[in-house]
Amino acid sequence: MADKEATVYIVDVGESMADCHNGRVESDLDFSMRYVWDKISTTVAASRKTWTVGVIGMNTDDTNNQQESEGYDGYHNISVLQEIGPMSMTSLMELRSMIKPSSSSGADAISAVVVALTMIDVYTKKLKYSRRIILVTNAESEIDDDEIDEVAGKLNESNVELVIIGVDFDDAKYGFKEEDKSAKKKRNESALEKLVSQCNNAVFGTMAQAVEELSIPRIKHMRPFKAYDGQLTLGDPSKYESALSIHVERYFKTKRAVAPPATTVVIKPDHGGAGPSQSTQTVDDDDDVHMGGTEFSGVKHIRSYKVNDPDAPGGKRDVDFDGLAKGYQYGRTVVPISESDFSVTKLETTKGFTIIGFVPFSSYEPFINMGETGIVVAQRQNEEAELSLSALIHALHEVESYAVARYVQKDGTQPQILLLKPNPGIEDSFECLYDVPLPFAEDVRSYQFPPLDKVLTVTGNVLTEHRLLPSVDLKEAMSDYVDAMDLSGFGVDDYGKPAEYAPIDELYNPVIHRMNQAIRARAVQPDAPVELPAEILLRFSQPPESLLKKAKREIHSLIGTAEVKKVPAKAQGKRGRKDTTKPLSGLDIDSLLGQSRRTKTISPENAIPEFRQILATAEDDATVESAAKQMGEIVRKLITDSFADLKYAQAAENLRVMRNELISLELPAVYEKFVRALKKSILTGELGGDRREMWFRHIVAGKLGLVTAEESEVSTVTVEEAAAFARP
């Protein structure tokens, strides 16, 4: 059964909470609400109906509570802003509009605790609940401490946890003390601390520490979930008396954490106007969300299926989903499979957990572990099962072997192959079997790579010294660098001694926790920018600066030994001009060779280099079009003068360079114009007779046709148009 919680927040909204203190630029109320909003938004994100929340405003301008209505004194300026119940986004937005500074300051914090305690007693009755009251105040209003003993006794009797967090409260453990504190605040702070000291379960702290700890990610503690309850067998008990059968229970040991998924929403249409269209229908009003003054609603997708029917209006007819068959793509063909045929391919399985073999510890490679870890224990209150499973665990441990089992969680589910590791309880006095799923043959991809310590020549010779192999100096430099960057003892523990720099319990998934942080921030403040990621999430994203300075000598030594050089950035094509990559030496090669970079004519003998040279120095589209025209004439002449197919390959290579260069210059239209005319000339026999082999074997097969929009952003040619153009 899910755990039940009832939490009441008491928020001081008095006049003094609107002031700023101790160098802060935000008011005490805004500073305090950082903690409150974070806790409430976490409850909303959990979306559990058993986690209930109530909110009380202290020092409000009006009064709204049960004690005041029944005629009791001392409960003025205390208002119940939200009764205890499940928290939703809508109620969060409504509550946000009610939390604002008031103009009063006469409420009693002890009385507000009594109101909260009454709310919890009425709501939870005698049921099993985790009860909690959280009071947030700056203690600037008078507190009547005459009934502190009685209130503390009632809190202990109802088993309510009391958390009092004060703005600028003194905290010796945290290291904070407010200077020039008023006498009234000192007296009130002492009264609240006295109340906490008399409670069995209470916390007293300062708001600065609470806000600082909000950046620490919250680890979600999962309750044990029983995935399997049945027999663990070795052999078939229905056929053989010697078969082993143990009643076991399997639980999840580890579970993969994922980032919260996104939900598609639309702006909810005005009910006074036209309703939602047929293609987009909204879900029930319970799923409506208000964000930043805009009302959103969830989206329900509706699919319709049509088939060609010349007799139907518009040439298409709607068909029911039940009348469709599943189709699977096989190459370019869609193969339909009916439900009756599909049932043949489905593996019929029954619930079971059967050991099918054993493997020694030494023959198993841990890197093939897949998925989440489970734990197998004997059935509770079953001594026979406990003894049998204990015997199996100790036997596996003594022979140093793992068990391999076929696992089917329930009837009809896909089977898994699990590796069972014995835990005999020698170190932790807990006997169990840990399991991890193993891959099937189809899940394993074996790749072979050349060895890293030698080079094999084509003649079979083995070379241990080669330009691709590290030298002795490089190995030593790398070894020194690795030793210098060692993090295992770079951290410092509480006693100032070396410790592990990045312990596993301080490593958090930045994707998950950053996403949750952003969602909570956006839920509370829809229009405010999301703050930067918490420092604790980025703590280990970069090596520590002090370690880099310490290892600076080894780093430079490694760079020099390995001859590491910066690779120049690849030149990006620009419309009408193309930047060239300068050599590392800085020399002008063309000038040294006496070649002019302003060549305007392309010779057939050196067409490709000269064509690229002109494009590299082109300053306008006219120059590019002129060069493309010259290259096109050379291609046409090669095809015309070719004896049979002798010059087809050369013509195709010139055409490929022309195509690629024009794409990089974002001028595919120039190439498109030329290739359309070239196709017409080839198929009509204008280029020296039948040249269709050039078209099909070199242009179509070489993918030298039209430039599609997938190849160039400025092209308007679709894939279908390009395919149609390739056909004669």
C-alpha atoms as one frame of an Amber mdcrd trajectory, in Angstrom:
protein
   0.000   0.000   0.000   1.286   3.478  -0.855   2.538   5.630   2.036   0.233
   8.393   3.202   1.388  11.872   4.137  -0.408  14.898   5.539   1.685  18.085
   5.572   0.507  21.537   6.633   2.611  24.581   5.754   2.283  27.670   7.958
   3.540  30.717   6.072   4.078  34.039   7.790   2.830  36.736   5.393   3.021
  39.589   7.903   3.980  43.160   7.143   7.577  42.626   8.270   8.018  39.767
   5.793   7.977  42.301   2.943  11.287  43.826   4.117  14.787  42.817   3.000
  17.480  42.029   5.544  21.140  41.006   5.792  22.097  42.235   2.328  19.456
  40.273   0.409  17.726  41.925  -2.532  14.544  39.871  -2.094  12.030  40.149
   0.686  11.922  37.729   3.617   8.704  36.280   2.207  10.163  35.604  -1.228
  13.280  34.176   0.387  11.192  31.839   2.544   8.882  30.805  -0.277  11.870
  29.402  -2.170  11.813  26.539   0.312   8.032  26.230   0.485   7.472  26.316
  -3.286  10.185  23.754  -3.836   8.608  21.332  -1.365   5.063  21.837  -2.662
   6.067  21.569  -6.330   7.894  18.328  -5.533   4.656  16.968  -4.119   2.778
  18.090  -7.237   5.339  16.412  -9.495   5.004  13.143  -7.557   1.288  13.152
  -8.489   0.312  10.922  -5.566  -3.173  11.324  -4.173  -1.984  10.008  -0.809
   0.479  12.899  -0.423  -1.807  15.642   0.860  -0.983  19.281   1.554  -2.647
  22.060   3.526  -1.565  25.719   3.744  -2.186  28.243   6.521  -1.447  31.949
   6.257  -0.230  33.653   9.439  -0.600  37.424   9.901  -3.204  37.669   7.147
  -5.459  40.704   6.949  -8.540  38.575   7.616  -9.257  35.552   9.828 -10.484
  32.141   8.676  -9.976  29.166  10.965 -12.082  26.740  12.996 -10.971  27.970
  16.435 -11.878  31.583  15.714 -15.296  30.588  14.374 -15.954  28.597  17.573
 -15.246  31.653  19.728 -11.740  30.900  21.017  -9.430  33.851  21.670  -5.918
  34.296  20.265  -6.541  32.964  16.750  -7.050  36.226  14.873  -5.210  36.982
  11.603  -4.776  33.260  10.887  -6.412  31.950   7.691  -6.637  28.520   6.143
  -5.603  29.175   2.541  -6.019  25.559   1.459  -7.596  22.630   3.241  -5.643
  19.393   3.419  -5.972  17.447   0.191  -4.118  16.364  -2.963  -2.102  19.099
  -4.639  -2.475  19.815  -8.357  -1.118  22.400 -10.769  -4.401  24.307 -10.671
  -4.394  24.529  -6.874  -0.720  25.518  -6.981  -1.499  28.445  -9.274  -4.401
  29.519  -7.049  -2.208  29.320  -3.968   0.502  31.389  -5.644  -1.916  34.280
  -6.073  -2.802  34.219  -2.350   0.743  34.304  -0.969   1.579  38.015  -0.693
   2.576  40.358   2.156  -0.245  41.711   4.307  -0.512  44.837   6.460  -0.977
  43.051   9.804   1.418  41.606  12.382  -0.636  40.399  15.328  -0.898  36.615
  14.797   0.526  34.094  17.260   2.775  31.370  15.779   1.839  28.882  18.552
  -1.834  29.416  17.759  -1.122  28.779  14.066   0.493  25.456  15.038  -2.662
  24.547  16.980  -4.827  25.315  13.918  -2.581  23.121  11.772  -2.674  20.315
  14.343  -6.464  20.426  14.407  -6.607  20.217  10.608  -4.372  17.137  10.624
  -6.337  15.381  13.399  -9.637  15.966  11.614  -8.322  14.795   8.226  -6.211
  11.790   9.242  -8.346  10.600  12.186  -6.615   7.512  13.607  -5.388   6.242
  10.230  -1.766   5.470   9.418  -0.278   8.755   8.159   3.030  10.558   8.209
   2.009  13.834   9.826   4.084  16.989   9.493   3.751  20.710  10.268   6.217
  23.149   8.682   6.305  26.696  10.081   8.072  29.452   8.134   8.380  32.812
   9.895  10.731  35.653  10.794   9.387  35.729  14.406   8.594  39.446  14.360
   5.034  39.060  15.748   4.274  38.446  19.441   4.212  34.822  20.626   2.258
  33.639  23.677   4.396  30.915  25.260   2.084  30.081  28.171   0.736  26.902
  26.534   3.925  25.603  24.933   4.033  22.529  27.186   0.439  21.605  26.354
   0.927  22.116  22.608   4.133  20.027  22.626   2.312  17.217  24.444  -0.487
  17.244  21.881   2.048  17.117  19.017   3.733  14.121  20.633   0.408  12.416
  21.246  -0.628  12.805  17.592   2.848  11.759  16.412   3.278  14.962  14.369
   6.683  16.076  13.160   7.245  19.790  13.712   9.654  21.696  11.461  10.314
  25.349  12.297  12.483  27.285   9.840  13.095  30.917  10.662  14.384  33.767
   8.564  17.773  34.817   9.985  17.473  32.516  13.017  20.749  31.905  14.835
  22.262  28.500  14.130  25.628  27.647  15.665  25.999  24.397  13.701  25.396
  26.162  10.397  27.551  29.085  11.463  25.047  31.945  11.223  24.183  34.625
  13.774  22.180  37.759  13.051  23.711  40.932  14.401  21.588  43.691  15.962
  18.650  41.364  16.464  15.636  42.966  18.160  14.699  41.906  21.669  11.256
  40.754  20.501  12.724  38.472  17.842  15.195  37.024  20.351  12.340  36.259
  22.778  10.147  34.721  20.072  13.026  32.691  18.667  13.708  31.285  22.138
  10.031  30.379  22.569   9.933  28.485  19.287  13.184  26.715  20.110  11.686
  25.704  23.473   8.661  24.227  21.703  10.930  22.192  19.418  13.019  20.932
  22.340   9.921  19.469  24.021   8.722  17.589  20.921   9.791  14.025  20.246
  10.154  14.617  16.494  11.035  18.199  15.631  13.567  20.262  13.657  14.663
  23.843  14.287  16.808  25.639  11.706  17.585  28.792   9.815  16.170  29.559
   6.386  19.580  30.229   4.814  20.611  26.615   5.365  17.265  25.278   4.097
  17.508  27.317   0.884  21.125  26.303   0.371  20.246  22.610   0.660  17.563
  22.914  -2.038  20.286  22.543  -4.670  21.109  19.047  -3.404  19.196  16.583
  -5.618  16.570  14.490  -3.909  17.110  10.772  -4.195  13.869   8.959  -4.824
  13.614   6.016  -2.466  11.674   3.168  -4.021   9.557   0.741  -2.048  10.288
  -2.962  -2.608   8.283  -4.286  -5.534   7.664  -8.017  -5.834   8.158  -9.016
  -9.456   7.792 -12.782  -9.000   6.289 -15.136  -6.436   6.562 -18.779  -7.371
   8.828 -21.785  -7.788  12.502 -21.730  -8.690  13.114 -25.092 -10.301  16.068
 -27.214 -11.416  14.676 -29.922 -13.654  10.992 -30.746 -14.155   9.278 -31.552
 -10.836   6.249 -32.934 -12.691   8.386 -35.680 -14.286  11.281 -36.329 -11.921
  11.204 -36.764  -8.159  14.835 -35.658  -7.945  14.052 -32.264  -9.469  14.618
 -29.218  -7.253  11.743 -26.815  -6.515  12.059 -23.855  -4.128   9.348 -21.281
  -3.435  11.063 -17.915  -3.907  10.217 -14.236  -4.251  11.992 -11.859  -6.627
  12.301  -8.119  -6.025  13.920  -5.310  -7.987  17.291  -4.347  -6.535  18.085
  -1.475  -8.914  15.779   0.490 -11.188  16.757   2.751 -14.045  15.914   6.409
 -13.412  14.660   8.406 -16.379  13.910  12.067 -16.958  10.230  13.030 -16.720
   8.487  12.753 -20.087   6.963  15.715 -21.912   3.218  16.079 -22.416   1.606
  17.605 -25.484  -0.833  20.404 -24.631  -2.800  23.014 -26.558  -4.295  26.329
 -25.583  -7.775  25.514 -24.414 -10.393  27.003 -26.744 -12.919  29.497 -25.493
 -16.102  27.632 -24.567 -18.101  30.667 -25.525 -17.002  30.347 -29.149 -16.585
  27.410 -31.429 -15.687  24.129 -29.771 -12.637  22.026 -30.525 -12.243  20.711
 -34.026 -12.673  17.093 -34.919  -8.947  16.512 -35.429  -7.957  17.872 -31.987
 -10.123  16.986 -29.030  -9.371  17.924 -25.436  -9.465  15.577 -22.511 -11.515
  16.063 -19.356 -11.391  19.307 -17.402  -9.466  17.541 -14.618  -6.383  17.647
 -16.837  -6.566  21.395 -17.453  -3.499  23.419 -16.421  -3.114  27.176 -15.903
   0.357  28.534 -16.674   1.190  32.216 -16.819  -2.455  33.210 -17.224  -2.980
  30.783 -20.124  -5.155  27.714 -19.795  -3.822  24.575 -21.410  -5.432  21.251
 -21.989  -4.136  17.810 -22.855  -4.326  16.453 -26.384  -6.078  13.310 -27.502
  -4.911  11.944 -30.861  -7.406  10.524 -33.332  -6.281   8.619 -36.439  -8.375
   7.920 -39.494  -7.521   5.387 -42.207  -8.472   5.782 -45.858  -8.189   3.619
 -48.962  -8.513   4.495 -52.621 -12.052   4.049 -53.874 -13.015   5.604 -57.227
 -16.725   5.325 -56.352 -16.404   7.267 -53.076 -16.562  11.069 -52.879 -13.066
  12.465 -53.331 -11.736   9.111 -54.469 -11.039   7.856 -50.905 -13.095   5.887
 -48.404 -12.703   5.626 -44.604 -12.092   2.176 -43.158 -12.403   0.902 -39.597
  -9.280   0.083 -37.635 -10.624  -3.399 -36.924 -10.581  -4.131 -40.640  -6.851
  -3.409 -40.991  -3.945  -5.848 -40.891  -0.473  -5.110 -39.567   2.145  -4.538
 -42.234   5.897  -4.985 -42.005   8.397  -3.538 -44.428  10.576  -6.065 -46.228
  12.936  -4.124 -48.449  10.658  -1.785 -50.417   7.650  -4.084 -50.097   5.046
  -3.992 -47.330   4.073  -7.489 -46.184   0.666  -7.648 -44.438   0.181 -10.133
 -41.584  -3.265 -10.860 -40.219  -3.983 -11.561 -36.568  -4.296 -15.285 -37.247
  -0.883 -15.357 -38.939   0.645 -13.172 -36.261  -0.428 -15.561 -33.506   1.797
 -18.211 -35.096   4.883 -16.040 -34.618   4.065 -15.192 -31.002   5.840 -17.301
 -28.401   3.373 -18.827 -25.950   4.959 -18.691 -22.493   3.874 -19.644 -18.997
   5.028 -18.186 -15.706   8.206 -19.852 -14.528  11.712 -19.543 -13.129  13.928
 -22.459 -14.205  17.682 -22.989 -13.881  18.994 -24.180 -17.242  22.743 -24.330
 -16.580  25.809 -23.172 -14.673  28.958 -21.232 -15.603  32.158 -20.794 -13.552
  33.109 -17.392 -12.200  36.225 -17.264 -14.382  34.413 -17.773 -17.712  31.922
 -14.959 -17.290  32.603 -11.434 -18.564  30.780  -8.760 -16.495  30.548  -6.345
 -19.437  27.676  -8.350 -20.971  25.360  -7.539 -18.071  22.184  -5.950 -19.395
  19.314  -4.171 -17.700  18.347  -3.854 -14.050  19.380  -5.996 -11.094  17.018
  -8.195  -9.131  17.245 -10.064  -5.852  15.849 -13.542  -5.178  14.987 -14.614
  -1.599  13.024 -17.447  -0.081   9.302 -17.081   0.553   8.539 -15.416   3.859
   7.647 -17.635   6.800   8.652 -20.717   4.796  11.455 -22.521   6.614  11.689
 -25.324   4.045  12.220 -22.779   1.245  14.801 -20.895   3.333  16.828 -24.060
   3.968  16.630 -25.182   0.317  17.641 -21.800  -1.082  20.445 -21.472   1.481
  21.802 -24.861   0.413  21.720 -23.828  -3.257  23.448 -20.494  -2.515  26.254
 -22.102  -0.508  26.723 -24.836  -3.112  27.161 -22.240  -5.873  29.567 -20.281
  -3.704  31.697 -23.332  -2.897  32.033 -24.456  -6.527  32.498 -20.813  -7.643
  29.752 -20.913 -10.231  26.852 -18.786 -11.395  23.465 -20.231 -12.269  21.771
 -19.378 -15.567  17.973 -19.349 -15.426  15.055 -18.831 -17.808  12.635 -16.345
 -16.284   9.047 -15.587 -17.342   7.411 -13.039 -15.041   3.836 -14.012 -15.937
   1.938 -15.887 -18.606   2.370 -14.475 -22.090   5.400 -12.260 -21.374   8.685
 -12.585 -23.205  11.271 -14.808 -21.488  14.535 -13.507 -20.066  17.805 -15.287
 -19.413  19.122 -14.313 -15.991  22.504 -14.849 -14.412  22.152 -15.736 -10.709
  25.028 -14.758  -8.428  25.157 -16.371  -4.962  25.446 -14.165  -1.883  26.091
 -16.569   1.006  25.764 -13.889   3.665  29.283 -14.340   4.996  29.992 -10.593
   5.078  26.524  -9.051   5.465  24.633 -12.026   7.016  22.041 -11.861   4.231
  21.587 -14.856   1.954  20.130 -14.266  -1.482  20.676 -14.603  -5.207  21.415
 -11.473  -7.235  20.365 -11.632 -10.876  21.120  -9.653 -14.023  19.631 -10.239
 -17.496  21.890 -11.698 -20.153  21.758 -10.892 -23.873  20.427 -13.242 -26.514
  22.568 -14.082 -29.519  20.781 -11.440 -31.620  21.695  -8.774 -29.042  25.455
  -9.362 -29.304  27.506  -7.605 -31.975  31.059  -8.884 -32.309  33.587  -6.552
 -33.902  37.230  -7.297 -34.513  39.812  -4.545 -34.239  43.534  -4.623 -35.034
  45.845  -5.060 -32.040  47.099  -1.937 -30.289  50.608  -3.197 -29.531  51.692
  -4.474 -32.949  51.129  -4.022 -36.676  50.470  -6.964 -38.982  51.660  -6.474
 -42.557  50.002  -7.996 -45.620  52.856 -10.501 -45.829  52.227 -11.703 -42.264
  55.165  -9.960 -40.608  54.712  -8.558 -37.091  56.063  -5.057 -36.447  56.491
  -3.768 -32.908  57.894  -0.407 -34.019  55.779   1.600 -36.398  54.576   5.163
 -36.868  51.116   4.058 -35.737  52.445   2.513 -32.510  53.384   4.546 -29.426
  57.072   4.891 -28.703  58.668   4.194 -25.338  58.886   7.924 -24.595  55.216
   8.397 -25.435  54.197   5.515 -23.151  56.212   7.007 -20.287  54.752  10.474
 -20.886  51.222   9.083 -20.927  51.882   7.050 -17.777  53.165  10.128 -15.956
  50.130  12.111 -17.122  47.691   9.458 -15.887  49.435   9.318 -12.507  49.362
  13.105 -12.223  45.616  13.210 -12.979  44.738  10.529 -10.421  41.529  11.469
  -8.590  41.367   8.531  -6.178  43.037  10.486  -3.363  42.503  14.067  -4.476
  39.520  14.704  -2.194  39.625  15.652   1.482  37.512  14.067   4.227  36.129
  15.713   7.368  39.441  15.226   9.145  41.542  16.810   6.402  42.963  13.523
   5.152  43.105  12.470   1.472  39.924  10.793   0.275  38.180   9.862  -2.942
  37.400  12.946  -5.010  34.092  11.797  -6.523  32.375   9.237  -4.249  29.500
   7.381  -5.828  26.908   8.778  -3.405  27.754  12.345  -4.494  27.428  11.740
  -8.234  24.057  12.809  -9.615  22.589  12.495 -13.089  22.561  16.125 -14.284
  19.946  15.458 -16.973  17.305  14.106 -14.594  17.840  16.529 -11.735  18.264
  19.577 -13.972  15.005  18.708 -15.722  13.197  18.366 -12.397  14.663  21.674
 -11.236  13.469  23.437 -14.380   9.983  21.933 -14.122   9.590  23.019 -10.491
  10.789  26.527 -11.319   8.466  26.868 -14.300   5.478  25.496 -12.316   5.904
  28.112  -9.585   7.028  31.060 -11.745   5.777  30.539 -15.332   7.112  33.879
 -16.562  10.437  34.021 -14.718  13.640  32.683 -16.333  14.875  29.320 -15.095
  17.942  29.651 -12.908  21.295  28.193 -13.877  21.971  24.558 -12.969  22.918
  23.926  -9.368  26.640  23.916  -8.731  26.482  20.426  -7.263  25.307  19.068
 -10.637  28.284  20.625 -12.445  30.818  19.857  -9.764  32.379  16.896 -11.548
  31.736  17.992 -15.129  35.243  19.464 -15.396  38.535  18.384 -13.811  39.468
  20.492 -10.773  41.572  23.535 -11.586  44.080  22.808  -8.839  44.730  19.349
 -10.254  45.245  20.751 -13.749  47.807  23.215 -12.399  49.514  20.412 -10.521
  49.718  18.253 -13.663  50.671  21.108 -16.003  54.231  19.851 -16.501  53.056
  16.326 -17.416  50.435  17.706 -19.803  52.959  19.811 -21.724  55.394  16.900
 -21.784  52.736  14.634 -23.271  51.782  17.240 -25.900  55.397  17.637 -26.956
  56.159  13.914 -27.065  53.009  13.095 -29.007  53.564  16.060 -31.349  49.994
  17.232 -30.903  49.095  19.999 -33.338  45.918  21.919 -33.830  43.995  20.877
 -36.942  42.768  23.894 -38.917  39.009  24.221 -39.142  37.434  22.900 -42.304
  36.463  25.655 -44.691  32.730  26.242 -44.946  31.144  26.986 -48.280  29.602
  30.411 -48.791  27.358  31.667 -51.503  29.437  33.181 -54.313  32.742  32.678
 -52.476  34.682  29.896 -50.862  37.333  30.424 -48.186  40.521  28.472 -48.641
  42.530  26.787 -45.922  45.923  28.370 -45.433  48.891  26.042 -44.871  50.445
  25.928 -41.406  53.652  27.431 -42.845  51.764  30.522 -43.963  53.409  30.398
 -47.442  51.479  31.305 -50.588  52.013  28.128 -52.610  50.478  29.582 -55.775
  52.814  32.567 -55.733  55.843  30.346 -55.174  54.861  28.175 -58.115  54.232
  31.216 -60.297  50.566  30.386 -60.778  47.940  33.073 -60.921  44.926  32.616
 -58.649  42.927  34.757 -61.038  42.755  32.164 -63.824  39.491  32.509 -65.714
  39.926  29.784 -68.351  39.677  26.049 -67.703  41.754  23.683 -69.832  40.489
  20.138 -70.547  43.855  18.652 -69.484  43.676  20.156 -65.939  39.969  20.813
 -65.585  39.260  19.846 -61.960  42.091  21.803 -60.222  41.505  24.893 -62.355
  37.742  24.713 -61.792  38.244  24.596 -58.028  40.803  27.381 -58.230  38.376
  29.727 -59.960  35.620  28.949 -57.443  37.994  29.568 -54.533  38.599  33.147
 -55.679  35.192  33.904 -57.140  33.672  37.104 -55.798  30.272  36.946 -57.521
  27.802  34.441 -58.957  28.673  35.402 -62.528  32.205  34.050 -62.139  30.854
  30.792 -60.726  28.335  30.403 -63.558  31.077  31.067 -66.122  33.307  28.379
 -64.603  30.389  25.924 -64.486  29.634  26.607 -68.131  33.234  25.873 -69.110
  33.255  22.655 -67.074  29.983  21.650 -68.682  31.407  22.112 -72.162  34.396
  19.958 -71.227  32.059  17.202 -69.981  30.017  17.319 -73.173  33.186  17.195
 -75.312  34.531  14.192 -73.383  31.300  12.314 -74.011  31.205  13.287 -77.695
  34.852  12.390 -78.375  34.766   9.160 -76.364  35.477   5.972 -78.298  32.855
   3.625 -76.840  33.055   4.238 -73.060  36.742   5.112 -72.703  36.175   8.681
 -71.483  32.895   8.160 -69.630  34.624   7.772 -66.234  36.603  11.000 -66.712
  33.469  12.881 -67.735  31.604  11.497 -64.694  34.385  12.571 -62.334  34.355
  16.112 -63.748  30.588  16.112 -63.364  30.818  14.929 -59.730  33.281  17.690
 -58.801  31.106  20.253 -60.530  28.033  19.037 -58.638  29.691  18.958 -55.187
  31.309  22.369 -55.561  28.072  24.048 -56.641  26.226  22.462 -53.725  28.803
  23.826 -51.269  28.379  27.297 -52.833  24.575  27.005 -52.476  24.081  27.257
 -56.249  22.418  23.916 -57.096  20.193  25.631 -59.650  23.228  26.142 -61.945
  23.949  22.417 -61.902  20.270  21.550 -62.331  20.050  23.656 -65.476  23.105
  21.972 -66.968  22.187  18.369 -66.119  18.686  18.736 -67.562  20.187  19.896
 -70.885  22.803  17.121 -70.703  20.123  14.439 -70.309  18.261  15.730 -73.343
  21.449  15.782 -75.428  22.419  12.223 -74.408  19.036  10.618 -74.970  18.468
  12.350 -78.330  21.874  11.306 -79.658  23.292  14.835 -80.027  26.633  13.849
 -78.412  28.024  11.562 -81.105  25.392   8.833 -81.294  24.001   6.449 -78.713
  25.421   7.585 -75.362  22.689   6.160 -73.094  25.243   3.983 -71.288  26.834
   7.175 -69.974  23.481   8.255 -68.552  22.513   5.016 -66.831  25.884   3.555
 -65.730  27.661   6.742 -64.707  25.152   9.535 -64.079  22.148   7.646 -62.659
  24.123   4.903 -60.911  26.649   7.461 -59.648  23.840   9.635 -58.202  24.817
  12.644 -60.276  21.272  13.700 -61.087  19.275  16.580 -59.661  20.207  18.053
 -56.267  17.369  17.367 -53.800  16.294  19.444 -50.812  17.885  16.847 -48.531
  21.291  17.633 -50.043  20.958  21.412 -50.168  18.719  23.719 -48.174  18.262
  26.075 -51.133  17.081  23.328 -53.488  13.361  22.871 -54.136  13.657  19.468
 -55.832  11.986  16.610 -53.952  13.257  13.048 -53.822  10.343  11.912 -55.981
  11.148  14.525 -58.642  14.806  13.456 -58.659  13.807   9.789 -59.037  11.457
  10.636 -61.897  14.200  12.654 -63.608  16.578   9.671 -63.465  14.183   7.593
 -65.525  14.427   7.948 -69.379
